[in-house]
Amino acid sequence: MSIGFDEILVRCRIERVVLETWIERRWVLPTPEGGGYVFSETDVARVALICDLSREMALDDEAMAVVLPLIDQVYGLRASLRRVADAIGALPEPARAQLRAELRKTPRTKR
């Protein structure tokens, strides 16, 4: 599902200039279409996240520029871990058992 520029403004209760600024800063990456933009479900979720961070946590633009890339890194790491877990799950049981044994030997770092 995708929505247009005006619909996302209403749905997320933000002003046009604010969303345009976020697009210029590449905080949101909608698809250009017909002289405007189309927003995917992921884009809508991203806009909602930025709204929450700015409204609920009172992050200013400077902080947002730091926080958003960190959130992106966390999502990227989660996706990588999911792929690793899937790959491990596809291994034969003897290989999974050997991996579990190796992981138990690995010393854990203290915080």
Long-range contacts (C-beta under 8 A, 24 or more apart in sequence): 1-40, 1-41, 2-31, 2-38, 2-39, 2-40, 2-41, 3-38, 3-39, 3-44, 4-36, 4-37, 4-38, 4-39, 5-30, 5-36, 5-37, 5-39, 8-39, 8-43, 8-44, 8-47, 11-44, 12-44, 12-47, 12-48, 12-51, 13-51, 14-47, 14-51, 19-47, 22-47, 22-50, 25-61, 25-65, 27-64, 27-68
